[in-house]
Amino acid sequence: MEGIVSFSDDEEVRRYIGGIFETAFKDEEIGPKLADTGLVLKFAFTEPDSVLIVDMVGQRVHQDAESSSPGATMSMKGETANAYWQGKVNLPFAMARGRITVDGNVADLLKLAPMAKKLYPVYIENLRNDGREDLLV
């Protein structure tokens, strides 16, 4: 992962990573499955520093960590999240290698991974549409 350009700031993390969940919530197949998980997931990113709360039941993404109590927290670098949403990071392997750390219910998180695969092309297209080919891996 060395040398990969990451997001420039917290707003880009919100736009791209938060945005892919907002897209998922609108998907008629994925949205209800996410809600059924009952999860509130916190993402803690570094490089750049950013926090996102993804409320699967309420189907919303926000940055107010005080308003929700997450069932799990995933911590990773921004570049790791960017690569994951392009299908370039295997979640269990990244966890085993310490590139992604999880505090909380790991089993529920791993159930989300297959749903994410359908969104990889959408994420890549979002980057391309915004002229952010520099983030493609």
MODELLER restraints for C-alpha pairs under 7 A, 6 or more apart:
rsr = mdl.restraints
at = mdl.atoms
rsr.add(forms.Gaussian(group=physical.xy_distance, feature=features.Distance(at['CA:4:A'], at['CA:79:A']), mean=6.67, stdev=0.5))
rsr.add(forms.Gaussian(group=physical.xy_distance, feature=features.Distance(at['CA:5:A'], at['CA:79:A']), mean=6.82, stdev=0.5))
rsr.add(forms.Gaussian(group=physical.xy_distance, feature=features.Distance(at['CA:5:A'], at['CA:134:A']), mean=6.60, stdev=0.5))
rsr.add(forms.Gaussian(group=physical.xy_distance, feature=features.Distance(at['CA:5:A'], at['CA:135:A']), mean=5.88, stdev=0.5))
rsr.add(forms.Gaussian(group=physical.xy_distance, feature=features.Distance(at['CA:6:A'], at['CA:78:A']), mean=5.81, stdev=0.5))
rsr.add(forms.Gaussian(group=physical.xy_distance, feature=features.Distance(at['CA:6:A'], at['CA:79:A']), mean=4.71, stdev=0.5))
rsr.add(forms.Gaussian(group=physical.xy_distance, feature=features.Distance(at['CA:6:A'], at['CA:135:A']), mean=6.55, stdev=0.5))
rsr.add(forms.Gaussian(group=physical.xy_distance, feature=features.Distance(at['CA:7:A'], at['CA:13:A']), mean=6.30, stdev=0.5))
rsr.add(forms.Gaussian(group=physical.xy_distance, feature=features.Distance(at['CA:7:A'], at['CA:48:A']), mean=6.72, stdev=0.5))
rsr.add(forms.Gaussian(group=physical.xy_distance, feature=features.Distance(at['CA:7:A'], at['CA:78:A']), mean=6.44, stdev=0.5))
rsr.add(forms.Gaussian(group=physical.xy_distance, feature=features.Distance(at['CA:8:A'], at['CA:48:A']), mean=6.84, stdev=0.5))
rsr.add(forms.Gaussian(group=physical.xy_distance, feature=features.Distance(at['CA:9:A'], at['CA:48:A']), mean=5.59, stdev=0.5))
rsr.add(forms.Gaussian(group=physical.xy_distance, feature=features.Distance(at['CA:10:A'], at['CA:48:A']), mean=6.29, stdev=0.5))
rsr.add(forms.Gaussian(group=physical.xy_distance, feature=features.Distance(at['CA:10:A'], at['CA:49:A']), mean=6.56, stdev=0.5))
rsr.add(forms.Gaussian(group=physical.xy_distance, feature=features.Distance(at['CA:10:A'], at['CA:50:A']), mean=5.26, stdev=0.5))
rsr.add(forms.Gaussian(group=physical.xy_distance, feature=features.Distance(at['CA:18:A'], at['CA:61:A']), mean=6.04, stdev=0.5))
rsr.add(forms.Gaussian(group=physical.xy_distance, feature=features.Distance(at['CA:20:A'], at['CA:123:A']), mean=6.31, stdev=0.5))
rsr.add(forms.Gaussian(group=physical.xy_distance, feature=features.Distance(at['CA:22:A'], at['CA:60:A']), mean=6.89, stdev=0.5))
rsr.add(forms.Gaussian(group=physical.xy_distance, feature=features.Distance(at['CA:24:A'], at['CA:30:A']), mean=5.93, stdev=0.5))
rsr.add(forms.Gaussian(group=physical.xy_distance, feature=features.Distance(at['CA:24:A'], at['CA:31:A']), mean=5.60, stdev=0.5))
rsr.add(forms.Gaussian(group=physical.xy_distance, feature=features.Distance(at['CA:25:A'], at['CA:31:A']), mean=4.04, stdev=0.5))
rsr.add(forms.Gaussian(group=physical.xy_distance, feature=features.Distance(at['CA:25:A'], at['CA:59:A']), mean=5.96, stdev=0.5))
rsr.add(forms.Gaussian(group=physical.xy_distance, feature=features.Distance(at['CA:30:A'], at['CA:115:A']), mean=6.57, stdev=0.5))
rsr.add(forms.Gaussian(group=physical.xy_distance, feature=features.Distance(at['CA:34:A'], at['CA:56:A']), mean=5.45, stdev=0.5))
rsr.add(forms.Gaussian(group=physical.xy_distance, feature=features.Distance(at['CA:35:A'], at['CA:56:A']), mean=4.79, stdev=0.5))
rsr.add(forms.Gaussian(group=physical.xy_distance, feature=features.Distance(at['CA:35:A'], at['CA:57:A']), mean=4.24, stdev=0.5))
rsr.add(forms.Gaussian(group=physical.xy_distance, feature=features.Distance(at['CA:35:A'], at['CA:59:A']), mean=6.82, stdev=0.5))
rsr.add(forms.Gaussian(group=physical.xy_distance, feature=features.Distance(at['CA:36:A'], at['CA:57:A']), mean=6.96, stdev=0.5))
rsr.add(forms.Gaussian(group=physical.xy_distance, feature=features.Distance(at['CA:38:A'], at['CA:56:A']), mean=6.21, stdev=0.5))
rsr.add(forms.Gaussian(group=physical.xy_distance, feature=features.Distance(at['CA:38:A'], at['CA:57:A']), mean=5.43, stdev=0.5))
rsr.add(forms.Gaussian(group=physical.xy_distance, feature=features.Distance(at['CA:39:A'], at['CA:55:A']), mean=6.49, stdev=0.5))
rsr.add(forms.Gaussian(group=physical.xy_distance, feature=features.Distance(at['CA:39:A'], at['CA:56:A']), mean=5.45, stdev=0.5))
rsr.add(forms.Gaussian(group=physical.xy_distance, feature=features.Distance(at['CA:39:A'], at['CA:57:A']), mean=6.73, stdev=0.5))
rsr.add(forms.Gaussian(group=physical.xy_distance, feature=features.Distance(at['CA:39:A'], at['CA:71:A']), mean=6.14, stdev=0.5))
rsr.add(forms.Gaussian(group=physical.xy_distance, feature=features.Distance(at['CA:40:A'], at['CA:54:A']), mean=5.72, stdev=0.5))
rsr.add(forms.Gaussian(group=physical.xy_distance, feature=features.Distance(at['CA:40:A'], at['CA:55:A']), mean=4.43, stdev=0.5))
rsr.add(forms.Gaussian(group=physical.xy_distance, feature=features.Distance(at['CA:40:A'], at['CA:56:A']), mean=5.84, stdev=0.5))
rsr.add(forms.Gaussian(group=physical.xy_distance, feature=features.Distance(at['CA:40:A'], at['CA:70:A']), mean=4.61, stdev=0.5))
rsr.add(forms.Gaussian(group=physical.xy_distance, feature=features.Distance(at['CA:40:A'], at['CA:71:A']), mean=5.52, stdev=0.5))
rsr.add(forms.Gaussian(group=physical.xy_distance, feature=features.Distance(at['CA:41:A'], at['CA:53:A']), mean=5.76, stdev=0.5))
rsr.add(forms.Gaussian(group=physical.xy_distance, feature=features.Distance(at['CA:41:A'], at['CA:54:A']), mean=5.09, stdev=0.5))
rsr.add(forms.Gaussian(group=physical.xy_distance, feature=features.Distance(at['CA:41:A'], at['CA:55:A']), mean=6.39, stdev=0.5))
rsr.add(forms.Gaussian(group=physical.xy_distance, feature=features.Distance(at['CA:41:A'], at['CA:70:A']), mean=5.13, stdev=0.5))
rsr.add(forms.Gaussian(group=physical.xy_distance, feature=features.Distance(at['CA:41:A'], at['CA:71:A']), mean=6.10, stdev=0.5))
rsr.add(forms.Gaussian(group=physical.xy_distance, feature=features.Distance(at['CA:41:A'], at['CA:72:A']), mean=5.29, stdev=0.5))
rsr.add(forms.Gaussian(group=physical.xy_distance, feature=features.Distance(at['CA:41:A'], at['CA:73:A']), mean=5.90, stdev=0.5))
rsr.add(forms.Gaussian(group=physical.xy_distance, feature=features.Distance(at['CA:42:A'], at['CA:52:A']), mean=5.77, stdev=0.5))
rsr.add(forms.Gaussian(group=physical.xy_distance, feature=features.Distance(at['CA:42:A'], at['CA:53:A']), mean=4.49, stdev=0.5))
rsr.add(forms.Gaussian(group=physical.xy_distance, feature=features.Distance(at['CA:42:A'], at['CA:54:A']), mean=6.26, stdev=0.5))
rsr.add(forms.Gaussian(group=physical.xy_distance, feature=features.Distance(at['CA:42:A'], at['CA:70:A']), mean=5.80, stdev=0.5))
rsr.add(forms.Gaussian(group=physical.xy_distance, feature=features.Distance(at['CA:42:A'], at['CA:72:A']), mean=6.30, stdev=0.5))
rsr.add(forms.Gaussian(group=physical.xy_distance, feature=features.Distance(at['CA:42:A'], at['CA:73:A']), mean=4.57, stdev=0.5))
rsr.add(forms.Gaussian(group=physical.xy_distance, feature=features.Distance(at['CA:42:A'], at['CA:74:A']), mean=6.24, stdev=0.5))
rsr.add(forms.Gaussian(group=physical.xy_distance, feature=features.Distance(at['CA:43:A'], at['CA:51:A']), mean=5.54, stdev=0.5))
rsr.add(forms.Gaussian(group=physical.xy_distance, feature=features.Distance(at['CA:43:A'], at['CA:52:A']), mean=5.09, stdev=0.5))
rsr.add(forms.Gaussian(group=physical.xy_distance, feature=features.Distance(at['CA:43:A'], at['CA:53:A']), mean=6.32, stdev=0.5))
rsr.add(forms.Gaussian(group=physical.xy_distance, feature=features.Distance(at['CA:43:A'], at['CA:73:A']), mean=5.73, stdev=0.5))
rsr.add(forms.Gaussian(group=physical.xy_distance, feature=features.Distance(at['CA:43:A'], at['CA:74:A']), mean=4.92, stdev=0.5))
rsr.add(forms.Gaussian(group=physical.xy_distance, feature=features.Distance(at['CA:43:A'], at['CA:75:A']), mean=5.87, stdev=0.5))
rsr.add(forms.Gaussian(group=physical.xy_distance, feature=features.Distance(at['CA:44:A'], at['CA:50:A']), mean=6.08, stdev=0.5))
rsr.add(forms.Gaussian(group=physical.xy_distance, feature=features.Distance(at['CA:44:A'], at['CA:51:A']), mean=4.73, stdev=0.5))
rsr.add(forms.Gaussian(group=physical.xy_distance, feature=features.Distance(at['CA:44:A'], at['CA:52:A']), mean=6.79, stdev=0.5))
rsr.add(forms.Gaussian(group=physical.xy_distance, feature=features.Distance(at['CA:44:A'], at['CA:74:A']), mean=6.15, stdev=0.5))
rsr.add(forms.Gaussian(group=physical.xy_distance, feature=features.Distance(at['CA:44:A'], at['CA:75:A']), mean=4.66, stdev=0.5))
rsr.add(forms.Gaussian(group=physical.xy_distance, feature=features.Distance(at['CA:44:A'], at['CA:76:A']), mean=6.63, stdev=0.5))
rsr.add(forms.Gaussian(group=physical.xy_distance, feature=features.Distance(at['CA:45:A'], at['CA:51:A']), mean=6.14, stdev=0.5))
rsr.add(forms.Gaussian(group=physical.xy_distance, feature=features.Distance(at['CA:45:A'], at['CA:75:A']), mean=5.75, stdev=0.5))
rsr.add(forms.Gaussian(group=physical.xy_distance, feature=features.Distance(at['CA:45:A'], at['CA:76:A']), mean=5.21, stdev=0.5))
rsr.add(forms.Gaussian(group=physical.xy_distance, feature=features.Distance(at['CA:45:A'], at['CA:77:A']), mean=5.28, stdev=0.5))
rsr.add(forms.Gaussian(group=physical.xy_distance, feature=features.Distance(at['CA:45:A'], at['CA:78:A']), mean=5.69, stdev=0.5))
rsr.add(forms.Gaussian(group=physical.xy_distance, feature=features.Distance(at['CA:46:A'], at['CA:76:A']), mean=6.38, stdev=0.5))
rsr.add(forms.Gaussian(group=physical.xy_distance, feature=features.Distance(at['CA:46:A'], at['CA:77:A']), mean=4.67, stdev=0.5))
rsr.add(forms.Gaussian(group=physical.xy_distance, feature=features.Distance(at['CA:46:A'], at['CA:78:A']), mean=5.94, stdev=0.5))
rsr.add(forms.Gaussian(group=physical.xy_distance, feature=features.Distance(at['CA:47:A'], at['CA:77:A']), mean=5.66, stdev=0.5))
rsr.add(forms.Gaussian(group=physical.xy_distance, feature=features.Distance(at['CA:47:A'], at['CA:78:A']), mean=5.59, stdev=0.5))
rsr.add(forms.Gaussian(group=physical.xy_distance, feature=features.Distance(at['CA:48:A'], at['CA:78:A']), mean=6.26, stdev=0.5))
rsr.add(forms.Gaussian(group=physical.xy_distance, feature=features.Distance(at['CA:51:A'], at['CA:63:A']), mean=5.85, stdev=0.5))
rsr.add(forms.Gaussian(group=physical.xy_distance, feature=features.Distance(at['CA:52:A'], at['CA:61:A']), mean=6.80, stdev=0.5))
rsr.add(forms.Gaussian(group=physical.xy_distance, feature=features.Distance(at['CA:52:A'], at['CA:62:A']), mean=5.85, stdev=0.5))
rsr.add(forms.Gaussian(group=physical.xy_distance, feature=features.Distance(at['CA:52:A'], at['CA:63:A']), mean=4.80, stdev=0.5))
rsr.add(forms.Gaussian(group=physical.xy_distance, feature=features.Distance(at['CA:53:A'], at['CA:61:A']), mean=5.66, stdev=0.5))
rsr.add(forms.Gaussian(group=physical.xy_distance, feature=features.Distance(at['CA:53:A'], at['CA:62:A']), mean=5.26, stdev=0.5))
rsr.add(forms.Gaussian(group=physical.xy_distance, feature=features.Distance(at['CA:53:A'], at['CA:63:A']), mean=5.66, stdev=0.5))
rsr.add(forms.Gaussian(group=physical.xy_distance, feature=features.Distance(at['CA:53:A'], at['CA:65:A']), mean=6.54, stdev=0.5))
rsr.add(forms.Gaussian(group=physical.xy_distance, feature=features.Distance(at['CA:54:A'], at['CA:60:A']), mean=6.09, stdev=0.5))
rsr.add(forms.Gaussian(group=physical.xy_distance, feature=features.Distance(at['CA:54:A'], at['CA:61:A']), mean=4.63, stdev=0.5))
rsr.add(forms.Gaussian(group=physical.xy_distance, feature=features.Distance(at['CA:54:A'], at['CA:62:A']), mean=6.69, stdev=0.5))
rsr.add(forms.Gaussian(group=physical.xy_distance, feature=features.Distance(at['CA:55:A'], at['CA:61:A']), mean=6.28, stdev=0.5))
rsr.add(forms.Gaussian(group=physical.xy_distance, feature=features.Distance(at['CA:71:A'], at['CA:104:A']), mean=5.88, stdev=0.5))
rsr.add(forms.Gaussian(group=physical.xy_distance, feature=features.Distance(at['CA:71:A'], at['CA:105:A']), mean=6.42, stdev=0.5))
rsr.add(forms.Gaussian(group=physical.xy_distance, feature=features.Distance(at['CA:72:A'], at['CA:102:A']), mean=6.78, stdev=0.5))
rsr.add(forms.Gaussian(group=physical.xy_distance, feature=features.Distance(at['CA:72:A'], at['CA:103:A']), mean=5.49, stdev=0.5))
rsr.add(forms.Gaussian(group=physical.xy_distance, feature=features.Distance(at['CA:72:A'], at['CA:104:A']), mean=4.10, stdev=0.5))
rsr.add(forms.Gaussian(group=physical.xy_distance, feature=features.Distance(at['CA:72:A'], at['CA:105:A']), mean=5.53, stdev=0.5))
rsr.add(forms.Gaussian(group=physical.xy_distance, feature=features.Distance(at['CA:73:A'], at['CA:102:A']), mean=5.56, stdev=0.5))
rsr.add(forms.Gaussian(group=physical.xy_distance, feature=features.Distance(at['CA:73:A'], at['CA:103:A']), mean=5.09, stdev=0.5))
rsr.add(forms.Gaussian(group=physical.xy_distance, feature=features.Distance(at['CA:73:A'], at['CA:104:A']), mean=6.33, stdev=0.5))
rsr.add(forms.Gaussian(group=physical.xy_distance, feature=features.Distance(at['CA:74:A'], at['CA:100:A']), mean=6.67, stdev=0.5))
rsr.add(forms.Gaussian(group=physical.xy_distance, feature=features.Distance(at['CA:74:A'], at['CA:101:A']), mean=5.68, stdev=0.5))
rsr.add(forms.Gaussian(group=physical.xy_distance, feature=features.Distance(at['CA:74:A'], at['CA:102:A']), mean=4.59, stdev=0.5))
rsr.add(forms.Gaussian(group=physical.xy_distance, feature=features.Distance(at['CA:74:A'], at['CA:103:A']), mean=6.59, stdev=0.5))
rsr.add(forms.Gaussian(group=physical.xy_distance, feature=features.Distance(at['CA:75:A'], at['CA:100:A']), mean=5.68, stdev=0.5))
rsr.add(forms.Gaussian(group=physical.xy_distance, feature=features.Distance(at['CA:75:A'], at['CA:101:A']), mean=5.20, stdev=0.5))
rsr.add(forms.Gaussian(group=physical.xy_distance, feature=features.Distance(at['CA:75:A'], at['CA:102:A']), mean=6.44, stdev=0.5))
rsr.add(forms.Gaussian(group=physical.xy_distance, feature=features.Distance(at['CA:76:A'], at['CA:99:A']), mean=6.23, stdev=0.5))
rsr.add(forms.Gaussian(group=physical.xy_distance, feature=features.Distance(at['CA:76:A'], at['CA:100:A']), mean=4.93, stdev=0.5))
rsr.add(forms.Gaussian(group=physical.xy_distance, feature=features.Distance(at['CA:76:A'], at['CA:101:A']), mean=6.74, stdev=0.5))
rsr.add(forms.Gaussian(group=physical.xy_distance, feature=features.Distance(at['CA:83:A'], at['CA:89:A']), mean=6.06, stdev=0.5))
rsr.add(forms.Gaussian(group=physical.xy_distance, feature=features.Distance(at['CA:83:A'], at['CA:137:A']), mean=6.44, stdev=0.5))
rsr.add(forms.Gaussian(group=physical.xy_distance, feature=features.Distance(at['CA:85:A'], at['CA:120:A']), mean=5.32, stdev=0.5))
rsr.add(forms.Gaussian(group=physical.xy_distance, feature=features.Distance(at['CA:85:A'], at['CA:123:A']), mean=6.40, stdev=0.5))
rsr.add(forms.Gaussian(group=physical.xy_distance, feature=features.Distance(at['CA:86:A'], at['CA:120:A']), mean=5.06, stdev=0.5))
rsr.add(forms.Gaussian(group=physical.xy_distance, feature=features.Distance(at['CA:86:A'], at['CA:123:A']), mean=6.84, stdev=0.5))
rsr.add(forms.Gaussian(group=physical.xy_distance, feature=features.Distance(at['CA:86:A'], at['CA:124:A']), mean=6.24, stdev=0.5))
rsr.add(forms.Gaussian(group=physical.xy_distance, feature=features.Distance(at['CA:87:A'], at['CA:117:A']), mean=6.97, stdev=0.5))
rsr.add(forms.Gaussian(group=physical.xy_distance, feature=features.Distance(at['CA:87:A'], at['CA:120:A']), mean=6.08, stdev=0.5))
rsr.add(forms.Gaussian(group=physical.xy_distance, feature=features.Distance(at['CA:94:A'], at['CA:100:A']), mean=5.53, stdev=0.5))
rsr.add(forms.Gaussian(group=physical.xy_distance, feature=features.Distance(at['CA:95:A'], at['CA:101:A']), mean=5.77, stdev=0.5))
rsr.add(forms.Gaussian(group=physical.xy_distance, feature=features.Distance(at['CA:127:A'], at['CA:133:A']), mean=6.48, stdev=0.5))
